[in-house]
């Protein structure tokens, strides 16, 4: 039975509704009190997870170059998988947990109903919950997300670098490439960007949310990290998606540049129509298809994995 506290967010203040989705907000949460995010509970979640929703990645170094490599669970138990991740340079992404674990769907709906009630009628949809388990000192490169995003810390400490939401740090053309799946969410980064980053150390019981399309990167402290990611859409977020997607289509088909990126107004609808047509014609590049597995999790190995 799901044990849900009266309120998941512990320190919500009235002014947060004006900041939500516009500025970075850091809040206290009570996810640990649900009993759904202990190592034992997550070990069972790993074992229940459909193979298509379990992402396991690492990095292979060849001289000064490095590349992503992909792993598999094999016959490793869930709790042993966590032990293996703690020993290596590995990150596990347990995707769309609410689709196949009803207790997490109940929790997700409870959280966003709480947000909606606190923000004067905000209506969220396409809610999503994922769980990230990652090794000490792991890093997630500079990137941006296409929907409303929040990061909830359960175990360990993450250092989050949040960059200004401006065309200097994330040009509209780069957003279009992400939406049309012409590239991954990882984007070009320059070292001097860090001089302008808001840096937050995220501890257990804390969560942060940030503006739509705001670029960010993440670095684990020297400890295993367990985090929860939550995604959501609202009408303004959908409008922004349609506008940027439509701009990308118009740029690629008609050569139109300097198109508006405003997420409201009459121009939203033809751009949404062009986005829908582009998808129906099969022009969007499909991504996230992993054909080769390079390693298997193994808690007895010095780095938590063995080659396959």
Backbone torsions as a table, in degrees:
resi	resn	phi	psi	omega
1	UNK	NA	134.6	-178.6
2	UNK	-70.5	127.1	178.1
3	UNK	-102.2	100.0	-175.6
4	UNK	-110.2	123.8	175.0
5	UNK	-60.6	164.0	178.9
6	UNK	-54.9	-43.4	178.2
7	UNK	-133.6	130.4	178.2
8	UNK	-74.3	-41.6	176.6
9	UNK	-83.9	123.9	-170.6
10	UNK	-89.0	-23.2	-170.8
11	UNK	-133.2	35.8	178.8
12	UNK	-63.5	135.8	176.6
13	UNK	-120.2	151.8	-176.9
14	UNK	-53.7	-35.3	-176.8
15	UNK	-71.2	-14.3	-179.5
16	UNK	-63.9	-27.1	179.8
17	UNK	-65.5	-27.6	177.9
18	UNK	-80.2	-22.5	-177.7
19	UNK	-92.4	-23.7	-172.1
20	UNK	-60.7	124.1	179.4
21	UNK	83.4	-5.9	-177.1
22	UNK	-116.1	-38.1	179.5
23	UNK	-128.9	165.2	173.8
24	UNK	-69.2	132.3	176.2
25	UNK	-127.1	132.7	174.9
26	UNK	-115.7	128.0	-174.9
27	UNK	-134.6	163.6	174.1
28	UNK	-94.0	141.6	179.1
29	UNK	-131.6	170.2	-176.8
30	UNK	-123.0	32.5	-179.6
31	UNK	-61.0	-33.2	-179.3
32	UNK	-60.3	-29.5	-176.6
33	UNK	-71.7	-11.3	-179.2
34	UNK	-79.0	-19.6	-176.0
35	UNK	79.1	2.7	-176.1
36	UNK	-90.3	-5.0	-172.2
37	UNK	-127.2	21.1	170.3
38	UNK	-72.0	163.6	177.8
39	UNK	-61.0	-38.1	-179.8
40	UNK	-64.5	-45.1	179.0
41	UNK	-63.8	-40.9	-178.8
42	UNK	-71.5	-30.2	174.2
43	UNK	-59.9	-40.3	177.9
44	UNK	-69.8	-35.7	177.1
45	UNK	-62.1	-43.0	179.2
46	UNK	-58.9	-42.4	-178.3
47	UNK	-70.3	-27.7	178.5
48	UNK	-83.2	-18.7	-169.5
49	UNK	-66.3	128.4	173.6
50	UNK	-59.0	143.4	-175.1
51	UNK	-55.9	-37.0	-177.1
52	UNK	-69.0	-17.2	-178.7
53	UNK	-103.1	4.4	-179.0
54	UNK	-108.1	107.2	177.9
55	UNK	-101.1	127.0	178.2
56	UNK	-127.7	122.4	-175.6
57	UNK	-134.0	158.6	172.7
58	UNK	-150.0	-171.1	179.4
59	UNK	-126.3	134.2	174.6
60	UNK	-108.3	130.3	-179.1
61	UNK	-103.8	129.8	175.3
62	UNK	-128.3	98.3	-172.3
63	UNK	66.0	-127.1	178.6
64	UNK	-90.4	-5.4	-179.3
65	UNK	-91.6	152.2	173.2
66	UNK	-139.7	153.8	179.4
67	UNK	-143.1	156.5	176.6
68	UNK	-74.9	140.5	172.5
69	UNK	-128.3	158.2	-169.8
70	UNK	-122.0	142.7	-175.0
71	UNK	-119.7	176.3	178.6
72	UNK	-135.5	158.2	-179.8
73	UNK	-78.8	-38.5	-176.0
74	UNK	62.7	-137.5	-179.7
75	UNK	-94.1	7.0	-179.6
76	UNK	-66.0	136.1	177.2
77	UNK	-71.0	162.5	-179.9
78	UNK	-61.7	-44.4	-177.7
79	UNK	-68.7	-33.8	175.9
80	UNK	-71.2	-31.7	176.5
81	UNK	-62.1	-41.1	177.8
82	UNK	-64.1	-40.9	177.9
83	UNK	-62.8	-38.0	178.6
84	UNK	-65.9	-43.5	179.3
85	UNK	-61.7	-35.4	-179.2
86	UNK	-65.5	-21.9	-176.1
87	UNK	-94.3	-14.8	-169.0
88	UNK	-121.3	-155.4	174.5
89	UNK	-119.8	75.7	-170.2
90	UNK	-137.1	145.0	169.8
91	UNK	-132.1	140.2	-179.4
92	UNK	-115.9	130.6	178.1
93	UNK	-115.7	110.8	178.0
94	UNK	-95.8	105.7	-167.8
95	UNK	-93.8	150.3	170.6
96	UNK	47.5	49.8	-175.2
97	UNK	-59.9	-35.1	-175.9
98	UNK	-66.0	-18.7	-178.3
99	UNK	-76.1	-25.3	-174.9
100	UNK	-130.2	4.8	176.0
101	UNK	-133.3	94.2	-171.0
102	UNK	-56.4	-32.4	-178.5
103	UNK	-65.0	-29.8	177.3
104	UNK	-79.0	-30.4	172.2
105	UNK	-62.6	-43.4	178.6
106	UNK	-60.1	-43.1	179.7
107	UNK	-65.1	-45.9	-178.9
108	UNK	-58.7	-45.9	179.8
109	UNK	-65.0	-37.9	178.8
110	UNK	-62.0	-42.7	-178.1
111	UNK	-65.0	-48.1	-176.5
112	UNK	-75.7	-27.0	170.8
113	UNK	-63.7	-37.1	177.2
114	UNK	-64.4	-44.6	176.7
115	UNK	-61.8	-47.9	-177.4
116	UNK	-58.7	-42.6	-178.6
117	UNK	-65.8	-29.8	-175.9
118	UNK	-86.4	-8.5	-173.3
119	UNK	-121.9	42.3	168.9
120	UNK	50.3	53.8	171.6
121	UNK	88.9	9.7	173.9
122	UNK	-59.2	133.8	-179.2
123	UNK	-116.3	113.2	178.5
124	UNK	-98.2	149.3	176.5
125	UNK	-147.6	174.1	-175.0
126	UNK	49.2	49.0	179.4
127	UNK	-71.9	144.6	-175.3
128	UNK	-143.2	142.1	177.4
129	UNK	-131.8	128.1	174.4
130	UNK	-129.0	161.7	-179.8
131	UNK	-124.4	130.7	179.5
132	UNK	-112.3	127.6	174.1
133	UNK	-123.0	121.4	-171.6
134	UNK	-141.3	153.4	-174.0
135	UNK	-72.6	161.6	171.9
136	UNK	-54.3	138.3	174.9
137	UNK	68.0	10.1	175.5
138	UNK	-66.1	153.4	-179.0
139	UNK	-130.4	142.5	171.4
140	UNK	-110.1	123.0	-173.3
141	UNK	-69.6	170.3	178.9
142	UNK	-55.0	124.6	-177.0
143	UNK	-160.5	177.2	175.8
144	UNK	-140.0	158.7	-179.1
145	UNK	-115.2	156.5	-173.5
146	UNK	-97.9	-0.7	178.8
147	UNK	-134.7	174.4	175.0
148	UNK	-60.1	136.3	-168.8
149	UNK	-136.8	142.0	171.5
150	UNK	-142.9	153.6	-177.0
151	UNK	-126.8	124.9	-174.0
152	UNK	-118.9	121.8	-175.5
153	UNK	-92.1	133.6	179.8
154	UNK	-109.5	-49.5	-178.3
155	UNK	-141.5	143.9	-179.2
156	UNK	82.0	-174.3	-177.7
157	UNK	-132.7	133.0	174.7
158	UNK	-113.3	144.3	169.7
159	UNK	-103.6	118.8	-175.9
160	UNK	-108.9	126.9	176.1
161	UNK	-103.3	115.6	-178.8
162	UNK	-112.8	125.4	-172.4
163	UNK	-106.2	157.3	-178.8
164	UNK	-58.4	143.4	176.7
165	UNK	-85.5	82.9	-179.7
166	UNK	-142.1	166.1	-178.0
167	UNK	-69.0	-16.3	176.9
168	UNK	-68.6	-43.6	-175.2
169	UNK	-92.2	-23.8	178.8
170	UNK	-149.1	84.6	-179.3
171	UNK	-62.1	148.7	178.3
172	UNK	-53.0	-36.4	179.8
173	UNK	-61.6	-34.2	178.4
174	UNK	-70.7	-38.6	176.3
175	UNK	-61.2	-43.0	179.1
176	UNK	-59.3	-42.0	-179.2
177	UNK	-62.6	-37.3	177.7
178	UNK	-66.6	-47.1	-175.5
179	UNK	-65.2	-37.4	-179.8
180	UNK	-86.1	4.5	177.9
181	UNK	58.3	37.5	173.4
182	UNK	-87.8	-9.2	176.7
183	UNK	-152.3	169.3	172.5
184	UNK	-78.4	-177.9	177.8
185	UNK	-72.3	-14.7	177.1
186	UNK	-70.5	136.1	-173.7
187	UNK	-133.2	162.7	179.6
188	UNK	-55.5	137.5	-174.7
189	UNK	-133.6	143.5	175.9
190	UNK	-122.3	141.6	-175.9
191	UNK	-56.5	-34.6	-177.4
192	UNK	-70.0	-11.9	176.8
193	UNK	-56.6	-34.0	-175.4
194	UNK	-63.5	-23.9	178.4
195	UNK	-64.3	-18.0	-176.0
196	UNK	-115.1	9.8	-177.9
197	UNK	-85.4	147.4	166.1
198	UNK	-90.1	121.1	-173.4
199	UNK	-107.8	125.5	-176.8
200	UNK	-128.9	127.3	169.9
201	UNK	-89.2	118.8	-174.7
202	UNK	-100.3	117.8	-177.7
203	UNK	-104.1	164.5	177.4
204	UNK	-53.8	136.4	-178.3
205	UNK	87.5	6.1	178.1
206	UNK	-119.1	150.7	174.3
207	UNK	-138.3	156.2	174.5
208	UNK	-134.6	152.1	171.0
209	UNK	-135.5	156.5	-171.5
210	UNK	-144.5	170.5	-177.7
211	UNK	-65.8	152.0	177.6
212	UNK	-56.1	134.3	178.3
213	UNK	66.5	7.7	177.3
214	UNK	-69.1	124.2	-179.4
215	UNK	-71.0	153.1	-178.9
216	UNK	-160.6	161.9	170.6
217	UNK	-140.4	162.7	-172.5
218	UNK	-136.6	138.1	176.6
219	UNK	-130.8	124.5	175.9
220	UNK	-72.7	144.1	165.6
221	UNK	-70.2	-178.9	-174.4
222	UNK	-79.7	63.2	-177.3
223	UNK	-163.8	153.5	173.7
224	UNK	-57.4	140.2	178.0
225	UNK	-119.5	132.5	171.2
226	UNK	-123.0	123.2	-175.6
227	UNK	-137.0	159.7	175.4
228	UNK	-119.1	132.4	172.8
229	UNK	-107.9	139.2	175.8
230	UNK	-128.2	137.4	179.9
231	UNK	-123.1	153.8	177.1
232	UNK	-156.0	160.5	173.1
233	UNK	-121.3	149.6	169.2
234	UNK	-131.8	172.7	178.1
235	UNK	-59.0	-45.9	176.8
236	UNK	-61.1	-36.6	178.5
237	UNK	-66.5	-41.9	177.6
238	UNK	-62.7	-42.1	178.5
239	UNK	-59.5	-44.5	179.7
240	UNK	-62.2	-41.3	177.0
241	UNK	-59.5	-48.2	-178.3
242	UNK	-61.7	-41.5	-177.8
243	UNK	-66.1	-49.8	-179.1
244	UNK	-65.7	-39.7	178.6
245	UNK	-64.3	-47.1	178.9
246	UNK	-61.6	-39.8	176.4
247	UNK	-60.0	-40.4	178.7
248	UNK	-63.7	-40.9	178.0
249	UNK	-64.3	-46.1	-179.3
250	UNK	-64.2	-35.5	178.4
251	UNK	-65.9	-38.0	-175.7
252	UNK	-82.9	-26.3	-176.7
253	UNK	-99.3	-39.1	-175.5
254	UNK	-113.6	-4.4	-179.5
255	UNK	72.3	21.3	-178.0
256	UNK	-79.6	131.9	176.5
257	UNK	-121.7	171.9	177.4
258	UNK	58.0	32.9	176.1
259	UNK	-79.2	154.3	-175.3
260	UNK	-66.8	143.6	174.5
261	UNK	-111.5	12.0	177.2
262	UNK	-63.0	140.4	-176.5
263	UNK	-94.8	20.4	176.4
264	UNK	-148.7	160.3	-179.1
265	UNK	112.9	170.4	-174.3
266	UNK	-65.1	-25.9	-177.5
267	UNK	-68.1	-15.7	-178.7
268	UNK	-62.3	-39.3	-169.3
269	UNK	-70.9	-46.3	175.6
270	UNK	-64.4	-31.4	178.3
271	UNK	-70.3	-36.3	175.8
272	UNK	-64.4	-39.6	178.8
273	UNK	-64.1	-40.6	179.6
274	UNK	-66.5	-35.3	177.3
275	UNK	-64.3	-44.3	-179.8
276	UNK	-63.4	-42.3	179.6
277	UNK	-63.7	-42.5	179.3
278	UNK	-57.6	-42.4	179.9
279	UNK	-68.0	-41.7	-178.6
280	UNK	-65.1	-31.0	179.1
281	UNK	-79.4	-3.1	177.4
282	UNK	76.1	23.8	-177.8
283	UNK	-80.3	-24.3	-177.9
284	UNK	-69.2	133.0	179.8
285	UNK	-76.4	127.5	178.0
286	UNK	-80.0	139.6	-179.0
287	UNK	-128.7	-172.3	174.4
288	UNK	63.6	29.5	177.2
289	UNK	-104.2	112.8	-178.5
290	UNK	-101.6	117.3	-176.9
291	UNK	-99.7	-22.4	-174.8
292	UNK	-122.5	131.6	173.7
293	UNK	-104.9	128.7	-173.3
294	UNK	-100.4	-22.2	-176.4
295	UNK	-152.0	165.3	175.9
296	UNK	-124.4	141.5	177.6
297	UNK	-64.4	138.3	-179.2
298	UNK	-152.2	106.2	-176.7
299	UNK	-67.7	-14.3	179.5
300	UNK	-85.4	-12.0	179.0
301	UNK	-80.2	151.7	-178.2
302	UNK	-64.2	-28.8	179.4
303	UNK	-114.7	16.0	172.7
304	UNK	78.7	11.4	-177.2
305	UNK	-154.3	157.6	174.3
306	UNK	-131.9	149.2	-179.8
307	UNK	-71.3	150.8	175.7
308	UNK	-122.9	NA	NA
